[in-house]
Amino acid sequence: MAAAGAATLALLGGGLTAGAQAAEGGERFLPPKGVEVVSPQKLSPKIIGGTDTAFKNAPWMVQLLFEDDNDGLFYFSCGGTLVAPNKVMTAAHCVTDENGKALDMVGRGLVLAGTAKLAGGPKDEGTAVGISRSYFAGSYNAAEIDNDIALLTLSRPLSYKPAQPASYGDTARYVAGTKATTYGWGMTGSDWDSAPLSDTLLRLEQPLRSDAECSENLDGAIGVPGSYKPGHMICAGVGGTGNDATGRATCPGDSGGPMFVTGRIIGITSWGPANSAEACNLRGTYDAYTKVSTYYRSIQPRIDDTSFSRDHRADVFARSTGAAAYTFPSSGEKLAARKVLAGSYNAYNLLIQTDLDRDGYQDLIAREGSTGDVYWLHRSVSSSTYAKTKIFSNWKTVRAIVAPGDVNNDGKGDILAVTATGDLITYPSYGNGRFNTPVKSATGYQVYNQVRGHGDLTYDGKNDLLVRRGGTNDLYLVKGTGKSTAPFEEPVKVRSNWAAYNLLVTPGDVNGDAKADLVARSNSGGLYLLKGTGKANSEIFATQIKLGSGWNDYYTVG
């Protein structure tokens, strides 16, 4: 790191620019067949001040690989973090070019997981998987390295343990002086020409700095005032020493990797000052990271995709009066032609959609009419039909079942039930069809004739509910708290007399703007989209948009 006002800057993802790249013809590693990775030169595992880390201590850590020249050779470019079985969080500059244009990660990118060894070494390790899409939370500004965060969707889920991002509004983990831990395979020295990447995963502990310290230290580092942007960035370090033997710093190649405090990802390695000779660890300077909590409310709906079509927009599910069921893919403000969902569904009197295991394949929660037993219907990457797992028995008298997503902020989708006596019970999920001890979250819900919810209606990073009161048909918002012991606030009325609708459906974020939406069926069978505004008042929804007619023909919509 350099003193404030350094002439140049190092994006800390220098896998393609660092001197660590070796000659072509590197070792082949793991499937897919035909993939070849350029092997780094033999290294001394000594990131600047870092220590070796075994894979078992960082099972969420992944490597981004990119085919730079369409020649079949994949180069390590950046680190990343598995935040769901099929989602990787990284820096936006890792998946864009120098002008901020998105790279073709779908056609030319790979993610390598399951190993602490750098790709291209002498021994094959890990699991390689393709990328199906990229999402940028905020508008990435390459010139200012602002909003430097991206979320990659993998072509199939991985079985390694994910890590959880810091929640929106989290302040406790960002207190100046707090020790934070960063992980990466970056350069093990500061010399642009000779420093190699590390051949094994390393971790580095650094103290967080206050925004005032970061602004003073990093102002002008990219040639303009205001290089450090409070709220979008954080910084950390003891100050570069200019000496690789004594420094403690991240370097090019570490970009995209996570910074942790007490088990949550608070930052993403982003940038640091440099000069023509030194890539990092310039005397007296700190390292800059993307502040993850700021972007949580935007990335969370993308982590929890409620989509049968596996894009980022929530789809509508419906079952006819017979056994057939259908999905209606969303294109934003319209629904495409229905598609038949394989299987028979006439045994169920309630069907709601969710992704309980967060693998990117939409699940169904289904209640059997004859027994009241509730099942988790889930499919895998290798199957187009649903496996059936019983999760609750004899729920005949349960008034409502809701799958709102993650209500207790542990990264797993949960289930709610309203009992015959009106108690709202939360069933915290382990994400595998099993549940922790249920929690009574509220009472008096017998007064509501509809209880619905999936996603964040108020754009605060917490999942909410909607309830409609019998008699008056007034609509109430029940804000989520993200807390395990008391996951919801008291209901607040947001609309009066919604008797014109006979069914409310909450599939999630239908139009793809990171705010949960509502789909409502009128008494005459019209289906309408009410886009969420993120406001927790009477303006909670925009003006309705008609999606179609004839929806009274469907027995269940969910």
C-alpha positions in Angstrom: 0.0 0.0 0.0 1.2 3.5 -0.7 0.8 6.9 0.9 -2.3 8.9 0.1 -2.3 10.3 -3.4 -0.3 7.4 -4.9 0.1 7.6 -8.6 -1.6 4.3 -9.5 -3.9 1.8 -8.0 -4.0 -2.0 -7.8 -7.3 -3.8 -8.3 -6.5 -6.7 -6.0 -7.5 -9.3 -8.5 -4.4 -9.5 -10.5 -4.5 -13.2 -11.5 -4.3 -12.1 -15.2 -1.7 -9.3 -14.7 0.5 -10.5 -11.8 3.9 -12.0 -12.5 2.5 -15.3 -11.2 1.3 -16.5 -14.6 3.5 -19.3 -15.8 4.2 -20.5 -19.3 1.4 -22.1 -21.3 0.9 -25.9 -21.1 0.0 -26.1 -17.4 -1.4 -29.1 -15.7 -4.9 -30.4 -16.4 -7.3 -30.3 -13.4 -10.6 -32.0 -12.9 -13.7 -31.9 -15.2 -15.1 -30.5 -17.4 -13.0 -32.4 -19.9 -10.9 -30.2 -22.1 -10.4 -27.5 -19.5 -6.7 -26.6 -19.0 -5.4 -24.3 -16.3 -2.2 -22.4 -16.5 0.0 -23.6 -13.6 1.8 -21.0 -11.4 5.5 -21.2 -10.7 6.7 -22.9 -7.5 5.8 -20.6 -4.7 6.7 -19.8 -1.1 3.4 -19.8 0.8 3.9 -16.4 2.3 1.3 -13.8 1.4 2.4 -10.5 3.0 1.8 -11.4 6.6 -0.7 -14.3 5.9 -0.8 -17.9 7.1 -1.8 -21.2 5.5 -5.5 -22.2 5.8 -6.8 -25.7 5.3 -10.0 -26.2 3.1 -11.9 -27.5 6.1 -11.5 -24.1 7.8 -12.8 -22.2 4.7 -15.2 -24.6 2.8 -17.0 -21.7 1.2 -13.9 -20.3 -0.6 -13.8 -20.6 -4.4 -11.6 -19.6 -7.3 -12.7 -17.7 -10.4 -11.1 -18.9 -13.6 -11.3 -17.2 -17.0 -10.4 -18.2 -20.5 -8.7 -15.0 -21.6 -7.9 -15.8 -25.2 -10.3 -18.4 -26.4 -7.5 -20.9 -26.4 -8.8 -23.4 -24.0 -6.5 -22.2 -21.2 -8.2 -21.0 -18.0 -6.4 -18.6 -15.7 -7.0 -17.9 -12.1 -8.3 -14.4 -11.8 -10.0 -13.8 -8.4 -11.4 -15.4 -5.3 -15.0 -15.6 -4.3 -17.4 -16.9 -1.6 -20.1 -19.5 -1.9 -23.1 -17.9 -0.2 -25.6 -20.5 -1.3 -25.2 -23.9 -3.0 -25.5 -22.2 -6.4 -24.3 -18.6 -5.7 -20.9 -17.0 -5.5 -20.3 -13.5 -4.2 -17.2 -11.7 -5.6 -16.0 -8.3 -6.7 -17.6 -6.7 -9.7 -14.1 -5.8 -11.2 -13.3 -9.6 -11.2 -16.1 -10.2 -13.8 -15.7 -7.0 -15.9 -13.1 -5.5 -18.1 -11.1 -2.3 -17.4 -14.0 -0.2 -18.7 -16.6 -1.9 -16.5 -18.1 -4.0 -19.3 -19.2 -7.4 -18.1 -17.0 -10.3 -19.2 -18.5 -13.4 -20.8 -18.4 -15.5 -17.6 -21.1 -17.8 -18.9 -19.2 -18.8 -22.0 -15.6 -18.4 -20.7 -15.7 -18.5 -16.9 -15.5 -21.3 -14.4 -15.7 -21.6 -10.6 -13.4 -24.0 -8.8 -14.5 -25.1 -5.3 -13.6 -27.7 -2.8 -9.9 -27.1 -2.5 -7.4 -24.8 -0.8 -4.9 -25.4 -3.6 -4.5 -22.9 -6.4 -5.8 -24.2 -9.7 -3.2 -25.6 -12.1 -1.0 -27.2 -9.5 0.5 -30.7 -9.9 -2.4 -32.5 -8.2 -6.0 -32.3 -9.3 -8.3 -31.1 -6.6 -11.7 -29.6 -6.2 -14.9 -29.4 -8.3 -15.2 -27.2 -11.4 -18.6 -25.8 -12.3 -19.9 -23.4 -15.0 -21.6 -20.1 -14.5 -25.1 -19.3 -15.8 -25.5 -15.6 -15.1 -24.0 -12.6 -13.3 -25.7 -10.0 -11.2 -24.4 -6.6 -10.2 -25.8 -5.1 -7.0 -25.8 -1.4 -7.7 -24.2 0.2 -10.8 -20.5 -0.7 -10.8 -18.3 2.3 -11.6 -15.0 1.0 -12.9 -13.3 4.4 -12.9 -14.0 4.8 -9.2 -14.2 1.1 -8.2 -17.5 1.9 -6.6 -20.3 -0.7 -6.0 -17.6 -3.4 -6.4 -19.8 -6.4 -5.8 -21.2 -9.1 -8.0 -23.2 -12.3 -7.6 -22.6 -15.3 -9.9 -25.2 -18.0 -10.4 -23.7 -21.4 -10.9 -24.9 -23.9 -13.5 -25.5 -26.4 -10.8 -25.4 -26.4 -7.0 -22.4 -27.4 -4.9 -22.4 -29.4 -1.7 -19.8 -27.3 0.2 -20.9 -25.2 3.2 -21.9 -21.6 2.3 -21.1 -18.5 4.3 -23.5 -15.8 5.1 -23.2 -12.1 4.3 -23.6 -9.4 6.9 -27.1 -8.1 7.1 -28.3 -4.7 6.0 -28.0 -2.3 8.9 -25.4 -4.4 10.7 -23.1 -1.9 12.6 -21.7 -4.1 15.4 -19.3 -6.0 13.0 -17.9 -2.8 11.5 -16.6 -1.1 14.7 -13.2 0.4 14.2 -10.5 -1.7 15.8 -12.4 -5.0 15.3 -10.1 -7.8 14.0 -11.3 -9.0 10.6 -10.0 -12.0 8.6 -9.5 -12.0 4.9 -8.8 -15.0 2.6 -7.1 -15.3 -0.8 -4.5 -16.8 -3.2 -3.0 -13.4 -4.1 0.5 -12.3 -4.7 3.0 -13.3 -2.0 5.1 -10.1 -2.5 4.7 -6.6 -3.7 7.0 -6.7 -6.8 4.8 -6.5 -9.9 7.4 -8.4 -12.0 8.5 -11.3 -9.7 6.0 -11.9 -7.0 4.0 -15.1 -7.5 0.5 -16.1 -6.4 0.2 -18.3 -3.4 -0.2 -22.0 -4.2 -2.4 -22.5 -1.1 -5.1 -20.5 0.5 -3.9 -17.9 3.0 -5.7 -15.8 5.6 -4.8 -12.4 7.0 -6.0 -10.7 10.1 -6.3 -6.9 10.0 -8.0 -4.3 12.3 -10.8 -2.3 10.8 -10.4 1.4 10.5 -12.9 4.2 10.9 -14.4 6.0 7.9 -12.5 9.1 8.9 -9.2 7.2 8.9 -10.0 5.5 5.6 -11.0 8.8 3.9 -7.8 10.5 5.1 -5.6 7.6 4.2 -7.1 6.7 0.8 -8.3 10.1 -0.5 -7.0 10.7 -4.0 -5.6 7.2 -4.3 -7.1 6.8 -7.8 -6.2 10.3 -8.9 -9.4 12.1 -7.8 -10.7 13.4 -4.5 -13.1 11.1 -2.7 -11.5 7.8 -3.7 -12.8 6.2 -0.5 -16.6 6.2 -0.3 -18.0 5.7 3.2 -21.0 3.4 3.1 -19.9 1.7 0.0 -16.4 0.8 1.2 -14.5 -0.1 4.4 -10.8 -0.2 4.9 -8.4 -2.2 7.2 -4.8 -2.7 8.0 -2.0 -1.7 10.2 -0.5 0.4 7.5 1.8 -0.9 4.7 5.5 -1.2 5.6 7.1 -1.2 2.2 8.9 -4.3 3.3 7.4 -7.8 2.4 9.1 -9.3 5.4 7.2 -7.1 7.9 4.0 -6.1 6.0 0.5 -7.4 6.5 -1.5 -6.6 3.4 -3.7 -8.0 0.6 -2.3 -7.9 -2.9 -3.4 -8.4 -6.5 -5.0 -11.9 -6.8 -6.8 -11.5 -3.5 -9.7 -9.6 -5.1 -13.2 -11.0 -4.7 -12.3 -12.9 -1.6 -14.2 -12.4 1.7 -13.5 -10.5 4.8 -15.1 -12.0 7.9 -16.0 -10.8 11.4 -17.7 -13.2 13.8 -18.8 -15.6 11.1 -20.3 -13.2 8.6 -18.9 -11.7 5.4 -18.5 -8.0 6.0 -16.3 -7.1 3.1 -15.0 -8.1 -0.4 -11.4 -7.5 -1.2 -11.4 -4.6 -3.7 -8.5 -2.3 -4.2 -5.4 -0.6 -2.7 -2.9 2.1 -3.7 0.2 1.0 -5.7 3.0 2.5 -7.8 4.9 1.4 -10.9 7.2 -0.9 -8.9 5.1 -2.0 -5.9 1.7 -3.7 -6.3 0.7 -3.5 -2.6 2.0 -2.9 0.9 3.1 0.7 0.2 4.2 2.4 3.3 1.5 3.8 5.6 -1.6 2.8 3.5 -4.6 0.6 4.1 -6.5 -1.9 2.0 -10.1 -1.1 0.7 -13.0 -3.5 0.7 -16.6 -3.4 -0.5 -19.0 -3.0 2.4 -21.2 -6.0 2.1 -24.0 -5.0 4.5 -24.9 -2.0 2.2 -25.7 -4.3 -0.6 -27.4 -7.1 1.4 -31.0 -6.1 0.6 -30.2 -6.2 -3.2 -28.3 -9.4 -3.3 -30.5 -11.4 -0.9 -33.4 -11.8 -3.4 -30.9 -13.0 -6.0 -29.5 -15.5 -3.5 -33.0 -16.7 -2.8 -34.3 -17.0 -6.4 -37.9 -18.0 -6.4 -38.0 -19.0 -10.0 -38.9 -22.2 -11.8 -37.2 -20.9 -15.0 -34.0 -20.3 -13.0 -33.7 -16.6 -14.0 -33.9 -13.8 -11.4 -37.6 -13.2 -11.6 -40.2 -15.0 -9.5 -42.7 -17.1 -11.5 -46.3 -18.0 -10.8 -47.4 -21.5 -10.0 -51.0 -22.8 -10.5 -52.9 -26.0 -10.3 -56.0 -26.8 -12.2 -59.1 -28.5 -10.8 -57.6 -31.8 -12.0 -54.1 -33.2 -11.4 -52.2 -30.9 -13.7 -50.0 -28.1 -12.4 -48.3 -25.3 -14.4 -45.7 -22.6 -14.1 -46.1 -19.2 -15.7 -42.6 -17.7 -16.2 -42.3 -14.0 -15.4 -40.7 -11.6 -18.0 -41.0 -8.6 -15.6 -44.5 -7.3 -16.0 -46.0 -10.1 -18.0 -46.4 -13.8 -17.7 -45.3 -16.1 -20.5 -47.4 -19.1 -21.7 -47.9 -21.7 -19.1 -45.6 -24.8 -18.9 -46.7 -28.1 -17.6 -45.1 -29.1 -14.3 -44.3 -32.8 -14.3 -46.2 -34.9 -11.8 -49.8 -35.3 -10.4 -51.0 -32.8 -7.8 -54.7 -33.5 -7.2 -54.0 -35.1 -3.8 -53.0 -31.7 -2.4 -55.3 -28.9 -1.2 -52.5 -26.4 -0.6 -49.4 -25.8 -2.7 -46.9 -23.0 -2.1 -43.5 -22.5 -3.7 -40.1 -21.8 -2.1 -36.5 -22.9 -2.4 -36.0 -24.6 1.0 -32.5 -25.9 0.3 -31.3 -22.8 -1.6 -30.0 -24.9 -4.5 -31.6 -22.8 -7.3 -34.3 -25.4 -8.1 -37.8 -24.3 -7.0 -39.5 -26.5 -4.4 -43.1 -26.9 -3.4 -44.6 -27.2 0.1 -47.7 -29.4 -0.4 -50.5 -30.4 2.0 -52.3 -33.7 1.4 -56.0 -33.2 1.6 -56.9 -36.6 3.0 -54.4 -36.8 5.8 -53.2 -33.2 6.4 -49.6 -34.4 6.0 -47.3 -31.8 4.6 -44.6 -32.7 2.1 -41.5 -31.0 0.7 -41.5 -31.6 -3.0 -37.9 -31.0 -4.3 -36.0 -31.9 -7.4 -32.3 -32.2 -8.1 -30.0 -31.1 -10.9 -30.3 -34.6 -12.4 -34.1 -34.9 -12.2 -37.0 -33.1 -13.7 -39.5 -34.7 -11.3 -39.9 -34.0 -7.6 -38.8 -36.2 -4.7 -41.3 -36.3 -1.9 -40.3 -35.8 1.8 -42.8 -35.7 4.6 -42.0 -32.7 6.9 -45.2 -32.5 9.1 -48.0 -34.8 10.0 -51.8 -34.2 10.3 -51.9 -30.5 9.6 -55.6 -30.6 8.6 -56.6 -27.9 11.1 -53.8 -25.6 10.3 -55.3 -22.3 9.0 -52.4 -21.2 6.8 -49.0 -22.4 5.7 -46.4 -19.8 4.6 -42.9 -20.2 3.1 -41.6 -16.6 3.4 -37.9 -17.4 2.9 -35.2 -16.9 5.6 -36.9 -15.2 8.5 -34.2 -15.7 11.1 -31.2 -14.6 9.0 -29.4 -17.9 9.0 -29.3 -18.5 5.2 -32.0 -21.2 5.1 -35.7 -20.9 4.1 -38.2 -21.3 6.9 -41.9 -22.4 7.2 -44.7 -20.7 9.1 -48.0 -22.1 10.2 -51.1 -20.5 11.7 -52.8 -23.0 14.1 -56.5 -23.5 14.6 -56.4 -21.2 17.6 -54.5 -18.5 15.7 -51.0 -18.9 16.9 -48.3 -18.0 14.4 -45.6 -20.7 14.6 -42.1 -20.4 13.0 -40.4 -23.6 12.0 -36.7 -22.7 11.5 -35.3 -24.9 8.7 -32.0 -26.7 8.4 -32.5 -26.5 4.6 -32.8 -30.3 4.2 -36.4 -31.1 5.1 -35.7 -31.0 8.9 -36.5 -28.2 11.3 -35.3 -26.8 14.6 -37.5 -26.3 17.6 -40.6 -24.3 16.6 -41.1 -20.8 18.0 -44.5 -19.2 18.8 -44.0 -15.9 17.0 -47.5 -14.2 17.5 -51.0 -14.9 18.6 -54.4 -13.7 17.4 -54.0 -14.7 13.7 -57.4 -16.4 13.6 -58.8 -12.9 12.6 -57.0 -13.0 9.3 -58.6 -14.8 6.3 -55.3 -14.7 4.3 -51.7 -14.9 5.5 -49.1 -14.6 2.8 -45.4 -13.7 2.3 -42.3 -14.4 0.4 -39.4 -11.9 0.3 -38.6 -8.4 1.5 -41.6 -6.0 1.0 -40.0 -3.1 2.8 -36.5 -3.3 1.2 -34.7 -3.5 4.6 -33.2 -6.9 4.0 -35.7 -8.8 6.1 -38.6 -11.0 4.9 -42.1 -9.8 5.7 -45.7 -11.0 5.7 -49.0 -9.7 4.4 -52.3 -10.5 6.2 -55.9 -9.6 5.4 -58.4 -9.2 8.2 -61.7 -11.0 8.0 -64.8 -8.8 8.1 -63.1 -5.5 7.0 -60.8 -7.2 4.5 -58.2 -4.6 5.4 -54.6 -5.4 4.4 -51.8 -5.4 7.0 -48.0 -5.5 6.7 -46.1 -7.6 9.2 -42.5 -6.5 9.1 -39.8 -9.0 9.6 -37.1 -8.4 12.2 -34.6 -11.1 11.2 -34.5 -12.3 14.9 -35.0 -15.9 15.8 -37.0 -15.3 19.0 -39.3 -12.6 17.7 -39.1 -12.7 13.9 -42.1 -10.3 13.2 -43.4 -6.9 14.4 -47.0 -6.1 15.1 -49.2 -5.8 11.9 -49.7 -2.3 10.5 -52.6 -1.5 8.2 -51.5 -0.5 4.7 -54.7 -0.8 2.6 -58.4 -0.7 3.4 -61.2 -3.1 2.2 -59.5 -5.4 -0.2 -62.6 -7.4 -0.8 -62.2 -7.1 -4.5 -59.6 -9.8 -4.4 -60.4 -13.4 -3.5 -56.8 -14.6 -3.5 -53.4 -13.0 -2.6 -50.2 -14.7 -3.8 -46.7 -13.8 -2.9 -44.2 -15.6 -5.2 -41.4 -13.1 -4.4 -39.7 -10.6 -6.7 -41.7 -10.9 -9.9 -40.2 -8.0 -11.8 -36.6 -8.4 -10.7 -36.0 -5.1 -8.9 -35.0 -6.8 -5.5 -38.4 -5.8 -3.9 -41.0 -8.5 -3.2 -44.2 -8.1 -5.2 -47.9 -9.2 -4.8 -50.0 -11.1 -7.3 -53.8 -10.8 -6.6 -56.8 -12.5 -8.2 -60.0 -10.5 -8.5 -63.4 -12.0 -7.9 -64.0 -12.0 -11.7 -60.8 -14.1 -12.3 -58.4 -11.3 -13.4 -54.8 -11.7 -12.2 -52.9 -8.6 -11.3 -49.3 -7.7 -10.5 -48.8 -5.1 -7.7 -45.2 -4.2 -7.7 -43.6 -3.6 -4.4 -42.3 -0.1 -3.7 -40.2 -0.9 -0.6 -42.4 1.5 1.4 -44.0 0.3 4.7 -47.2 2.4 4.3 -50.2 2.8 2.1 -47.9 3.2 -0.9 -46.5 -0.3 -0.4 -47.6 -1.2 -3.9 -47.6 0.5 -7.3 -50.7 0.7 -9.5 -51.8 -2.8 -10.5 -50.9 -4.3 -13.9 -53.2 -6.9 -15.4 -51.4 -10.3 -16.1 -54.4 -12.2 -17.4 -58.0 -13.4 -17.2 -59.7 -16.7 -16.4 -57.7 -17.4 -13.3 -60.8 -18.6 -11.4 -60.3 -21.8 -13.4 -57.3 -22.7 -11.2 -57.9 -24.5 -7.9 -54.6 -23.3 -6.3 -52.3 -20.4 -7.2 -49.1 -20.1 -5.2 
